[in-house]
Amino acid sequence: MRAEQPHYETFEAAELYCPRCKQARPVRKHLLLILPTGNKYDYRCAVCATSVGSKLDSDTRDFSLLLPGT
Ligand SMILES: [Zn+2]
């Protein structure tokens, strides 16, 4: 089960435990911030939208895309 994704995407957990649903739920990943040190993502329950976790990605390629090429 693989889907075509942009090369900068990394594998993410499909489900996380949701404290509101009291069970594992599919999560949606939201990009919160793009920082020089990496991107911060928020994971939210796909059912009730409760935040179930966050991740700081050390990949800075997205940030560099925002800078002038010189
Ligand atoms: Zn939930």
N, CA, C, O and the ligand as a Tripos MOL2 file, in Angstrom:
@<TRIPOS>MOLECULE
protein
  281   279    71     0     0
PROTEIN
NO_CHARGES

@<TRIPOS>ATOM
      1 N           0.8420   -1.1920    0.0000 N.3       1 MET1
      2 CA          0.0000    0.0000    0.0000 C.3       1 MET1
      3 C           0.8770    1.2420    0.0000 C.2       1 MET1
      4 O           1.2260    1.7810    1.0500 O.2       1 MET1
      5 N           1.2180    1.6720   -1.1780 N.am      2 ARG2
      6 CA          2.0700    2.8530   -1.2850 C.3       2 ARG2
      7 C           1.4140    3.8710   -2.2010 C.2       2 ARG2
      8 O           0.8050    3.5220   -3.2120 O.2       2 ARG2
      9 N           1.5460    5.0930   -1.8400 N.am      3 ALA3
     10 CA          0.9780    6.1620   -2.6460 C.3       3 ALA3
     11 C           2.1120    7.0600   -3.1270 C.2       3 ALA3
     12 O           3.1230    7.2320   -2.4460 O.2       3 ALA3
     13 N           1.9270    7.6050   -4.2680 N.am      4 GLU4
     14 CA          2.9190    8.5430   -4.7650 C.3       4 GLU4
     15 C           2.8890    9.8050   -3.9050 C.2       4 GLU4
     16 O           1.8350   10.3950   -3.6660 O.2       4 GLU4
     17 N           4.0590   10.1940   -3.4550 N.am      5 GLN5
     18 CA          4.1400   11.3900   -2.6240 C.3       5 GLN5
     19 C           5.3550   12.1980   -3.0580 C.2       5 GLN5
     20 O           6.3000   11.6560   -3.6310 O.2       5 GLN5
     21 N           5.3240   13.4720   -2.7870 N.am      6 PRO6
     22 CA          6.5210   14.2770   -3.0550 C.3       6 PRO6
     23 C           7.7190   13.7070   -2.3170 C.2       6 PRO6
     24 O           7.5640   13.1150   -1.2490 O.2       6 PRO6
     25 N           8.9070   13.8790   -2.8710 N.am      7 HIS7
     26 CA         10.0950   13.2340   -2.3170 C.3       7 HIS7
     27 C          10.4210   13.6800   -0.9070 C.2       7 HIS7
     28 O          11.0950   12.9590   -0.1710 O.2       7 HIS7
     29 N           9.9600   14.8450   -0.5210 N.am      8 TYR8
     30 CA         10.2820   15.3430    0.8110 C.3       8 TYR8
     31 C           9.3610   14.7970    1.8870 C.2       8 TYR8
     32 O           9.5880   15.0350    3.0740 O.2       8 TYR8
     33 N           8.3310   14.0730    1.4950 N.am      9 GLU9
     34 CA          7.4580   13.4740    2.4950 C.3       9 GLU9
     35 C           8.1410   12.2560    3.1070 C.2       9 GLU9
     36 O           8.8470   11.5140    2.4230 O.2       9 GLU9
     37 N           7.9230   12.0660    4.3760 N.am     10 THR10
     38 CA          8.4600   10.8950    5.0500 C.3      10 THR10
     39 C           7.3030   10.0590    5.5710 C.2      10 THR10
     40 O           6.1810   10.5420    5.7190 O.2      10 THR10
     41 N           7.5940    8.8190    5.8400 N.am     11 PHE11
     42 CA          6.5480    7.9510    6.3620 C.3      11 PHE11
     43 C           6.0880    8.4490    7.7230 C.2      11 PHE11
     44 O           6.9020    8.7990    8.5780 O.2      11 PHE11
     45 N           4.7910    8.4780    7.9110 N.am     12 GLU12
     46 CA          4.2240    8.9050    9.1810 C.3      12 GLU12
     47 C           3.3080    7.8190    9.7240 C.2      12 GLU12
     48 O           2.7000    7.0540    8.9750 O.2      12 GLU12
     49 N           3.2300    7.7780   11.0270 N.am     13 ALA13
     50 CA          2.3210    6.8220   11.6380 C.3      13 ALA13
     51 C           0.8990    7.0930   11.1710 C.2      13 ALA13
     52 O           0.4540    8.2400   11.1420 O.2      13 ALA13
     53 N           0.2000    6.0500   10.8140 N.am     14 ALA14
     54 CA         -1.1530    6.2180   10.2870 C.3      14 ALA14
     55 C          -2.1580    6.4700   11.3980 C.2      14 ALA14
     56 O          -3.1860    7.1120   11.1810 O.2      14 ALA14
     57 N          -1.8630    5.9690   12.5790 N.am     15 GLU15
     58 CA         -2.8000    6.1220   13.6880 C.3      15 GLU15
     59 C          -2.0580    6.4720   14.9700 C.2      15 GLU15
     60 O          -0.9440    6.0060   15.2090 O.2      15 GLU15
     61 N          -2.6900    7.2910   15.7780 N.am     16 LEU16
     62 CA         -2.1760    7.6090   17.0990 C.3      16 LEU16
     63 C          -3.3290    7.5230   18.0880 C.2      16 LEU16
     64 O          -4.4980    7.6500   17.7260 O.2      16 LEU16
     65 N          -2.9650    7.3030   19.3440 N.am     17 TYR17
     66 CA         -4.0080    7.2330   20.3620 C.3      17 TYR17
     67 C          -4.6080    8.6170   20.6000 C.2      17 TYR17
     68 O          -3.8820    9.5860   20.8210 O.2      17 TYR17
     69 N          -5.9080    8.6980   20.5550 N.am     18 CYS18
     70 CA         -6.6050    9.9620   20.7950 C.3      18 CYS18
     71 C          -7.2300    9.9330   22.1760 C.2      18 CYS18
     72 O          -8.0410    9.0540   22.4670 O.2      18 CYS18
     73 N          -6.8630   10.8880   23.0430 N.am     19 PRO19
     74 CA         -7.4040   10.8870   24.4070 C.3      19 PRO19
     75 C          -8.8920   11.1850   24.4480 C.2      19 PRO19
     76 O          -9.5840   10.7700   25.3780 O.2      19 PRO19
     77 N          -9.3850   11.8920   23.4620 N.am     20 ARG20
     78 CA        -10.8190   12.1850   23.4660 C.3      20 ARG20
     79 C         -11.6310   10.9810   22.9880 C.2      20 ARG20
     80 O         -12.6480   10.6350   23.5910 O.2      20 ARG20
     81 N         -11.1870   10.3540   21.9210 N.am     21 CYS21
     82 CA        -11.8850    9.1630   21.4090 C.3      21 CYS21
     83 C         -11.5890    7.9280   22.2640 C.2      21 CYS21
     84 O         -12.3170    6.9360   22.2160 O.2      21 CYS21
     85 N         -10.5050    8.0060   23.0510 N.am     22 LYS22
     86 CA        -10.0590    6.8900   23.8790 C.3      22 LYS22
     87 C          -9.7320    5.6480   23.0540 C.2      22 LYS22
     88 O          -9.9240    4.5180   23.5030 O.2      22 LYS22
     89 N          -9.2380    5.8780   21.8530 N.am     23 GLN23
     90 CA         -8.7490    4.7820   21.0260 C.3      23 GLN23
     91 C          -7.8600    5.3420   19.9190 C.2      23 GLN23
     92 O          -7.8330    6.5470   19.6670 O.2      23 GLN23
     93 N          -7.1450    4.4510   19.2760 N.am     24 ALA24
     94 CA         -6.2890    4.8780   18.1840 C.3      24 ALA24
     95 C          -7.1500    5.3590   17.0210 C.2      24 ALA24
     96 O          -8.1390    4.7280   16.6460 O.2      24 ALA24
     97 N          -6.7440    6.4820   16.4710 N.am     25 ARG25
     98 CA         -7.4850    7.0650   15.3590 C.3      25 ARG25
     99 C          -6.5180    7.4450   14.2380 C.2      25 ARG25
    100 O          -5.3470    7.7270   14.4890 O.2      25 ARG25
    101 N          -7.0080    7.4490   13.0260 N.am     26 PRO26
    102 CA         -6.1910    8.0160   11.9490 C.3      26 PRO26
    103 C          -5.8740    9.4730   12.2740 C.2      26 PRO26
    104 O          -6.6980   10.1770   12.8590 O.2      26 PRO26
    105 N          -4.7030    9.9150   11.9020 N.am     27 VAL27
    106 CA         -4.3240   11.2870   12.2010 C.3      27 VAL27
    107 C          -4.0800   12.0600   10.9140 C.2      27 VAL27
    108 O          -3.7610   11.4950    9.8680 O.2      27 VAL27
    109 N          -4.2350   13.3340   11.0280 N.am     28 ARG28
    110 CA         -3.8870   14.2380    9.9350 C.3      28 ARG28
    111 C          -2.7300   15.1020   10.3750 C.2      28 ARG28
    112 O          -2.6680   15.5690   11.5120 O.2      28 ARG28
    113 N          -1.8370   15.2960    9.4680 N.am     29 LYS29
    114 CA         -0.6140   16.0340    9.7640 C.3      29 LYS29
    115 C          -0.7560   17.4650    9.2470 C.2      29 LYS29
    116 O          -1.0640   17.7000    8.0790 O.2      29 LYS29
    117 N          -0.5240   18.3950   10.1380 N.am     30 HIS30
    118 CA         -0.6180   19.8020    9.7440 C.3      30 HIS30
    119 C           0.7390   20.4600    9.9350 C.2      30 HIS30
    120 O           1.3620   20.3430   10.9900 O.2      30 HIS30
    121 N           1.1750   21.1420    8.9140 N.am     31 LEU31
    122 CA          2.4230   21.8930    9.0340 C.3      31 LEU31
    123 C           2.1450   23.1760    9.7970 C.2      31 LEU31
    124 O           1.3570   24.0180    9.3650 O.2      31 LEU31
    125 N           2.8120   23.3120   10.9500 N.am     32 LEU32
    126 CA          2.5790   24.4960   11.7830 C.3      32 LEU32
    127 C           3.5640   25.5980   11.4750 C.2      32 LEU32
    128 O           3.1800   26.7470   11.2550 O.2      32 LEU32
    129 N           4.8370   25.2460   11.4620 N.am     33 LEU33
    130 CA          5.8880   26.2490   11.3310 C.3      33 LEU33
    131 C           7.0040   25.7120   10.4560 C.2      33 LEU33
    132 O           7.3130   24.5200   10.4720 O.2      33 LEU33
    133 N           7.5980   26.6080    9.6970 N.am     34 ILE34
    134 CA          8.8140   26.2650    8.9720 C.3      34 ILE34
    135 C           9.9410   27.0880    9.5820 C.2      34 ILE34
    136 O           9.9620   28.3150    9.4780 O.2      34 ILE34
    137 N          10.8620   26.4000   10.2100 N.am     35 LEU35
    138 CA         11.9480   27.0520   10.9330 C.3      35 LEU35
    139 C          13.2830   26.7250   10.2930 C.2      35 LEU35
    140 O          13.4030   25.7380    9.5670 O.2      35 LEU35
    141 N          14.2910   27.5520   10.5600 N.am     36 PRO36
    142 CA         15.6320   27.2330   10.0340 C.3      36 PRO36
    143 C          16.1270   25.8750   10.4980 C.2      36 PRO36
    144 O          16.9250   25.2400    9.8090 O.2      36 PRO36
    145 N          15.6720   25.4290   11.6380 N.am     37 THR37
    146 CA         16.1130   24.1490   12.1900 C.3      37 THR37
    147 C          15.2430   22.9850   11.7680 C.2      37 THR37
    148 O          15.5690   21.8320   12.0530 O.2      37 THR37
    149 N          14.1500   23.2650   11.0980 N.am     38 GLY38
    150 CA         13.2720   22.1890   10.6580 C.3      38 GLY38
    151 C          11.8230   22.6270   10.6630 C.2      38 GLY38
    152 O          11.5010   23.7720   10.9790 O.2      38 GLY38
    153 N          10.9640   21.7000   10.3090 N.am     39 ASN39
    154 CA          9.5400   22.0030   10.2290 C.3      39 ASN39
    155 C           8.8170   21.4160   11.4340 C.2      39 ASN39
    156 O           9.1010   20.2920   11.8490 O.2      39 ASN39
    157 N           7.8970   22.1660   11.9840 N.am     40 LYS40
    158 CA          7.1120   21.6490   13.0880 C.3      40 LYS40
    159 C           5.7460   21.2260   12.5690 C.2      40 LYS40
    160 O           5.0470   21.9900   11.9040 O.2      40 LYS40
    161 N           5.3870   19.9850   12.8910 N.am     41 TYR41
    162 CA          4.1110   19.4390   12.4650 C.3      41 TYR41
    163 C           3.2420   19.1410   13.6740 C.2      41 TYR41
    164 O           3.7280   18.7800   14.7460 O.2      41 TYR41
    165 N           1.9490   19.3040   13.4690 N.am     42 ASP42
    166 CA          0.9710   18.9550   14.4850 C.3      42 ASP42
    167 C           0.1460   17.7920   13.9530 C.2      42 ASP42
    168 O          -0.2680   17.7930   12.7940 O.2      42 ASP42
    169 N          -0.0880   16.8120   14.7960 N.am     43 TYR43
    170 CA         -0.9300   15.6770   14.4130 C.3      43 TYR43
    171 C          -2.2640   15.7910   15.1190 C.2      43 TYR43
    172 O          -2.3330   15.9470   16.3390 O.2      43 TYR43
    173 N          -3.3220   15.7090   14.3310 N.am     44 ARG44
    174 CA         -4.6500   15.8100   14.9100 C.3      44 ARG44
    175 C          -5.4870   14.6140   14.5300 C.2      44 ARG44
    176 O          -5.3850   14.0800   13.4260 O.2      44 ARG44
    177 N          -6.3200   14.2040   15.4730 N.am     45 CYS45
    178 CA         -7.2590   13.1230   15.2350 C.3      45 CYS45
    179 C          -8.1370   13.4660   14.0270 C.2      45 CYS45
    180 O          -8.6890   14.5630   13.9410 O.2      45 CYS45
    181 N          -8.2550   12.5270   13.1080 N.am     46 ALA46
    182 CA         -9.0560   12.7780   11.9050 C.3      46 ALA46
    183 C         -10.5430   12.7920   12.2080 C.2      46 ALA46
    184 O         -11.3400   13.2490   11.3890 O.2      46 ALA46
    185 N         -10.9230   12.2940   13.3790 N.am     47 VAL47
    186 CA        -12.3390   12.1980   13.7290 C.3      47 VAL47
    187 C         -12.8040   13.4240   14.5090 C.2      47 VAL47
    188 O         -13.8130   14.0360   14.1600 O.2      47 VAL47
    189 N         -12.0650   13.7870   15.5710 N.am     48 CYS48
    190 CA        -12.5200   14.8760   16.4330 C.3      48 CYS48
    191 C         -11.5940   16.0930   16.4000 C.2      48 CYS48
    192 O         -11.8820   17.1080   17.0330 O.2      48 CYS48
    193 N         -10.4970   15.9960   15.6750 N.am     49 ALA49
    194 CA         -9.5650   17.1140   15.4860 C.3      49 ALA49
    195 C          -8.7800   17.4890   16.7340 C.2      49 ALA49
    196 O          -8.1610   18.5520   16.7760 O.2      49 ALA49
    197 N          -8.7950   16.6360   17.7470 N.am     50 THR50
    198 CA         -7.9640   16.8700   18.9200 C.3      50 THR50
    199 C          -6.4960   16.6650   18.5630 C.2      50 THR50
    200 O          -6.1400   15.7130   17.8680 O.2      50 THR50
    201 N          -5.6550   17.5680   19.0460 N.am     51 SER51
    202 CA         -4.2260   17.4060   18.8090 C.3      51 SER51
    203 C          -3.7190   16.2090   19.6000 C.2      51 SER51
    204 O          -3.9060   16.1290   20.8140 O.2      51 SER51
    205 N          -3.0820   15.2870   18.9060 N.am     52 VAL52
    206 CA         -2.6060   14.0730   19.5740 C.3      52 VAL52
    207 C          -1.0840   13.9970   19.5940 C.2      52 VAL52
    208 O          -0.5150   13.0250   20.0920 O.2      52 VAL52
    209 N          -0.4310   15.0140   19.0580 N.am     53 GLY53
    210 CA          1.0210   14.9910   19.1100 C.3      53 GLY53
    211 C           1.6030   15.9900   18.1350 C.2      53 GLY53
    212 O           0.9030   16.5570   17.2960 O.2      53 GLY53
    213 N           2.9060   16.1910   18.2680 N.am     54 SER54
    214 CA          3.5770   17.0820   17.3500 C.3      54 SER54
    215 C           4.9670   16.5330   17.0790 C.2      54 SER54
    216 O           5.4580   15.6620   17.7960 O.2      54 SER54
    217 N           5.5740   17.0420   16.0630 N.am     55 LYS55
    218 CA          6.8770   16.5370   15.6620 C.3      55 LYS55
    219 C           7.6840   17.6860   15.1010 C.2      55 LYS55
    220 O           7.1690   18.5070   14.3400 O.2      55 LYS55
    221 N           8.9590   17.7450   15.4790 N.am     56 LEU56
    222 CA          9.8590   18.7100   14.8690 C.3      56 LEU56
    223 C          10.7790   17.9570   13.9210 C.2      56 LEU56
    224 O          11.5810   17.1190   14.3330 O.2      56 LEU56
    225 N          10.6450   18.2710   12.6760 N.am     57 ASP57
    226 CA         11.3900   17.6020   11.6220 C.3      57 ASP57
    227 C          12.7070   18.3510   11.4070 C.2      57 ASP57
    228 O          12.7160   19.5780   11.3030 O.2      57 ASP57
    229 N          13.7900   17.6320   11.3440 N.am     58 SER58
    230 CA         15.0850   18.2990   11.1810 C.3      58 SER58
    231 C          15.4240   18.5670    9.7230 C.2      58 SER58
    232 O          16.5040   19.0650    9.4030 O.2      58 SER58
    233 N          14.4990   18.2340    8.8560 N.am     59 ASP59
    234 CA         14.7250   18.4520    7.4270 C.3      59 ASP59
    235 C          14.5380   19.9320    7.1040 C.2      59 ASP59
    236 O          13.4520   20.4780    7.2940 O.2      59 ASP59
    237 N          15.5760   20.5670    6.6250 N.am     60 THR60
    238 CA         15.5070   22.0050    6.3680 C.3      60 THR60
    239 C          15.3210   22.3200    4.8910 C.2      60 THR60
    240 O          15.4030   23.4790    4.4860 O.2      60 THR60
    241 N          15.0740   21.3010    4.0910 N.am     61 ARG61
    242 CA         14.9770   21.5620    2.6530 C.3      61 ARG61
    243 C          13.8120   22.4660    2.3090 C.2      61 ARG61
    244 O          13.9170   23.3130    1.4220 O.2      61 ARG61
    245 N          12.6900   22.2880    3.0130 N.am     62 ASP62
    246 CA         11.5480   23.1410    2.7290 C.3      62 ASP62
    247 C          11.8530   24.5970    3.0310 C.2      62 ASP62
    248 O          11.4380   25.4990    2.3040 O.2      62 ASP62
    249 N          12.5830   24.8110    4.1120 N.am     63 PHE63
    250 CA         12.9350   26.1810    4.4750 C.3      63 PHE63
    251 C          13.7990   26.8160    3.3980 C.2      63 PHE63
    252 O          13.5850   27.9670    3.0210 O.2      63 PHE63
    253 N          14.7590   26.0770    2.9120 N.am     64 SER64
    254 CA         15.6680   26.6280    1.9180 C.3      64 SER64
    255 C          14.9290   26.9960    0.6320 C.2      64 SER64
    256 O          15.3590   27.8750   -0.1140 O.2      64 SER64
    257 N          13.8180   26.3140    0.3860 N.am     65 LEU65
    258 CA         13.0440   26.6350   -0.8170 C.3      65 LEU65
    259 C          12.4550   28.0320   -0.7440 C.2      65 LEU65
    260 O          12.1240   28.6260   -1.7710 O.2      65 LEU65
    261 N          12.3220   28.5600    0.4740 N.am     66 LEU66
    262 CA         11.7210   29.8720    0.6340 C.3      66 LEU66
    263 C          12.7470   30.9960    0.4780 C.2      66 LEU66
    264 O          12.3850   32.1690    0.3940 O.2      66 LEU66
    265 N          14.0110   30.6330    0.4400 N.am     67 LEU67
    266 CA         15.0660   31.6410    0.3650 C.3      67 LEU67
    267 C          15.4720   31.8860   -1.0770 C.2      67 LEU67
    268 O          15.3180   31.0100   -1.9290 O.2      67 LEU67
    269 N          15.9830   33.0610   -1.3500 N.am     68 PRO68
    270 CA         16.4960   33.3360   -2.6910 C.3      68 PRO68
    271 C          17.5960   32.3570   -3.0610 C.2      68 PRO68
    272 O          18.3480   31.9020   -2.1990 O.2      68 PRO68
    273 N          17.6850   32.0410   -4.3200 N.am     69 GLY69
    274 CA         18.6470   31.0490   -4.7870 C.3      69 GLY69
    275 C          20.0890   31.4320   -4.6260 C.2      69 GLY69
    276 O          20.9680   30.5720   -4.6660 O.2      69 GLY69
    277 N          20.3510   32.7020   -4.4450 N.am     70 THR70
    278 CA         21.7240   33.1530   -4.2860 C.3      70 THR70
    279 C          22.1170   33.0120   -2.8550 C.2      70 THR70
    280 O          23.2470   33.3370   -2.4900 O.2      70 THR70
    281 ZN        -10.3650   11.7850   18.4430 Zn       71 ZN71
@<TRIPOS>BOND
     1     1     2 1
     2     2     3 1
     3     3     4 2
     4     3     5 am
     5     5     6 1
     6     6     7 1
     7     7     8 2
     8     7     9 am
     9     9    10 1
    10    10    11 1
    11    11    12 2
    12    11    13 am
    13    13    14 1
    14    14    15 1
    15    15    16 2
    16    15    17 am
    17    17    18 1
    18    18    19 1
    19    19    20 2
    20    19    21 am
    21    21    22 1
    22    22    23 1
    23    23    24 2
    24    23    25 am
    25    25    26 1
    26    26    27 1
    27    27    28 2
    28    27    29 am
    29    29    30 1
    30    30    31 1
    31    31    32 2
    32    31    33 am
    33    33    34 1
    34    34    35 1
    35    35    36 2
    36    35    37 am
    37    37    38 1
    38    38    39 1
    39    39    40 2
    40    39    41 am
    41    41    42 1
    42    42    43 1
    43    43    44 2
    44    43    45 am
    45    45    46 1
    46    46    47 1
    47    47    48 2
    48    47    49 am
    49    49    50 1
    50    50    51 1
    51    51    52 2
    52    51    53 am
    53    53    54 1
    54    54    55 1
    55    55    56 2
    56    55    57 am
    57    57    58 1
    58    58    59 1
    59    59    60 2
    60    59    61 am
    61    61    62 1
    62    62    63 1
    63    63    64 2
    64    63    65 am
    65    65    66 1
    66    66    67 1
    67    67    68 2
    68    67    69 am
    69    69    70 1
    70    70    71 1
    71    71    72 2
    72    71    73 am
    73    73    74 1
    74    74    75 1
    75    75    76 2
    76    75    77 am
    77    77    78 1
    78    78    79 1
    79    79    80 2
    80    79    81 am
    81    81    82 1
    82    82    83 1
    83    83    84 2
    84    83    85 am
    85    85    86 1
    86    86    87 1
    87    87    88 2
    88    87    89 am
    89    89    90 1
    90    90    91 1
    91    91    92 2
    92    91    93 am
    93    93    94 1
    94    94    95 1
    95    95    96 2
    96    95    97 am
    97    97    98 1
    98    98    99 1
    99    99   100 2
   100    99   101 am
   101   101   102 1
   102   102   103 1
   103   103   104 2
   104   103   105 am
   105   105   106 1
   106   106   107 1
   107   107   108 2
   108   107   109 am
   109   109   110 1
   110   110   111 1
   111   111   112 2
   112   111   113 am
   113   113   114 1
   114   114   115 1
   115   115   116 2
   116   115   117 am
   117   117   118 1
   118   118   119 1
   119   119   120 2
   120   119   121 am
   121   121   122 1
   122   122   123 1
   123   123   124 2
   124   123   125 am
   125   125   126 1
   126   126   127 1
   127   127   128 2
   128   127   129 am
   129   129   130 1
   130   130   131 1
   131   131   132 2
   132   131   133 am
   133   133   134 1
   134   134   135 1
   135   135   136 2
   136   135   137 am
   137   137   138 1
   138   138   139 1
   139   139   140 2
   140   139   141 am
   141   141   142 1
   142   142   143 1
   143   143   144 2
   144   143   145 am
   145   145   146 1
   146   146   147 1
   147   147   148 2
   148   147   149 am
   149   149   150 1
   150   150   151 1
   151   151   152 2
   152   151   153 am
   153   153   154 1
   154   154   155 1
   155   155   156 2
   156   155   157 am
   157   157   158 1
   158   158   159 1
   159   159   160 2
   160   159   161 am
   161   161   162 1
   162   162   163 1
   163   163   164 2
   164   163   165 am
   165   165   166 1
   166   166   167 1
   167   167   168 2
   168   167   169 am
   169   169   170 1
   170   170   171 1
   171   171   172 2
   172   171   173 am
   173   173   174 1
   174   174   175 1
   175   175   176 2
   176   175   177 am
   177   177   178 1
   178   178   179 1
   179   179   180 2
   180   179   181 am
   181   181   182 1
   182   182   183 1
   183   183   184 2
   184   183   185 am
   185   185   186 1
   186   186   187 1
   187   187   188 2
   188   187   189 am
   189   189   190 1
   190   190   191 1
   191   191   192 2
   192   191   193 am
   193   193   194 1
   194   194   195 1
   195   195   196 2
   196   195   197 am
   197   197   198 1
   198   198   199 1
   199   199   200 2
   200   199   201 am
   201   201   202 1
   202   202   203 1
   203   203   204 2
   204   203   205 am
   205   205   206 1
   206   206   207 1
   207   207   208 2
   208   207   209 am
   209   209   210 1
   210   210   211 1
   211   211   212 2
   212   211   213 am
   213   213   214 1
   214   214   215 1
   215   215   216 2
   216   215   217 am
   217   217   218 1
   218   218   219 1
   219   219   220 2
   220   219   221 am
   221   221   222 1
   222   222   223 1
   223   223   224 2
   224   223   225 am
   225   225   226 1
   226   226   227 1
   227   227   228 2
   228   227   229 am
   229   229   230 1
   230   230   231 1
   231   231   232 2
   232   231   233 am
   233   233   234 1
   234   234   235 1
   235   235   236 2
   236   235   237 am
   237   237   238 1
   238   238   239 1
   239   239   240 2
   240   239   241 am
   241   241   242 1
   242   242   243 1
   243   243   244 2
   244   243   245 am
   245   245   246 1
   246   246   247 1
   247   247   248 2
   248   247   249 am
   249   249   250 1
   250   250   251 1
   251   251   252 2
   252   251   253 am
   253   253   254 1
   254   254   255 1
   255   255   256 2
   256   255   257 am
   257   257   258 1
   258   258   259 1
   259   259   260 2
   260   259   261 am
   261   261   262 1
   262   262   263 1
   263   263   264 2
   264   263   265 am
   265   265   266 1
   266   266   267 1
   267   267   268 2
   268   267   269 am
   269   269   270 1
   270   270   271 1
   271   271   272 2
   272   271   273 am
   273   273   274 1
   274   274   275 1
   275   275   276 2
   276   275   277 am
   277   277   278 1
   278   278   279 1
   279   279   280 2
@<TRIPOS>SUBSTRUCTURE
     1 MET1         2 RESIDUE 1 A MET
     2 ARG2         6 RESIDUE 1 A ARG
     3 ALA3        10 RESIDUE 1 A ALA
     4 GLU4        14 RESIDUE 1 A GLU
     5 GLN5        18 RESIDUE 1 A GLN
     6 PRO6        22 RESIDUE 1 A PRO
     7 HIS7        26 RESIDUE 1 A HIS
     8 TYR8        30 RESIDUE 1 A TYR
     9 GLU9        34 RESIDUE 1 A GLU
    10 THR10       38 RESIDUE 1 A THR
    11 PHE11       42 RESIDUE 1 A PHE
    12 GLU12       46 RESIDUE 1 A GLU
    13 ALA13       50 RESIDUE 1 A ALA
    14 ALA14       54 RESIDUE 1 A ALA
    15 GLU15       58 RESIDUE 1 A GLU
    16 LEU16       62 RESIDUE 1 A LEU
    17 TYR17       66 RESIDUE 1 A TYR
    18 CYS18       70 RESIDUE 1 A CYS
    19 PRO19       74 RESIDUE 1 A PRO
    20 ARG20       78 RESIDUE 1 A ARG
    21 CYS21       82 RESIDUE 1 A CYS
    22 LYS22       86 RESIDUE 1 A LYS
    23 GLN23       90 RESIDUE 1 A GLN
    24 ALA24       94 RESIDUE 1 A ALA
    25 ARG25       98 RESIDUE 1 A ARG
    26 PRO26      102 RESIDUE 1 A PRO
    27 VAL27      106 RESIDUE 1 A VAL
    28 ARG28      110 RESIDUE 1 A ARG
    29 LYS29      114 RESIDUE 1 A LYS
    30 HIS30      118 RESIDUE 1 A HIS
    31 LEU31      122 RESIDUE 1 A LEU
    32 LEU32      126 RESIDUE 1 A LEU
    33 LEU33      130 RESIDUE 1 A LEU
    34 ILE34      134 RESIDUE 1 A ILE
    35 LEU35      138 RESIDUE 1 A LEU
    36 PRO36      142 RESIDUE 1 A PRO
    37 THR37      146 RESIDUE 1 A THR
    38 GLY38      150 RESIDUE 1 A GLY
    39 ASN39      154 RESIDUE 1 A ASN
    40 LYS40      158 RESIDUE 1 A LYS
    41 TYR41      162 RESIDUE 1 A TYR
    42 ASP42      166 RESIDUE 1 A ASP
    43 TYR43      170 RESIDUE 1 A TYR
    44 ARG44      174 RESIDUE 1 A ARG
    45 CYS45      178 RESIDUE 1 A CYS
    46 ALA46      182 RESIDUE 1 A ALA
    47 VAL47      186 RESIDUE 1 A VAL
    48 CYS48      190 RESIDUE 1 A CYS
    49 ALA49      194 RESIDUE 1 A ALA
    50 THR50      198 RESIDUE 1 A THR
    51 SER51      202 RESIDUE 1 A SER
    52 VAL52      206 RESIDUE 1 A VAL
    53 GLY53      210 RESIDUE 1 A GLY
    54 SER54      214 RESIDUE 1 A SER
    55 LYS55      218 RESIDUE 1 A LYS
    56 LEU56      222 RESIDUE 1 A LEU
    57 ASP57      226 RESIDUE 1 A ASP
    58 SER58      230 RESIDUE 1 A SER
    59 ASP59      234 RESIDUE 1 A ASP
    60 THR60      238 RESIDUE 1 A THR
    61 ARG61      242 RESIDUE 1 A ARG
    62 ASP62      246 RESIDUE 1 A ASP
    63 PHE63      250 RESIDUE 1 A PHE
    64 SER64      254 RESIDUE 1 A SER
    65 LEU65      258 RESIDUE 1 A LEU
    66 LEU66      262 RESIDUE 1 A LEU
    67 LEU67      266 RESIDUE 1 A LEU
    68 PRO68      270 RESIDUE 1 A PRO
    69 GLY69      274 RESIDUE 1 A GLY
    70 THR70      278 RESIDUE 1 A THR
    71 ZN71       281 GROUP 0 **** ****
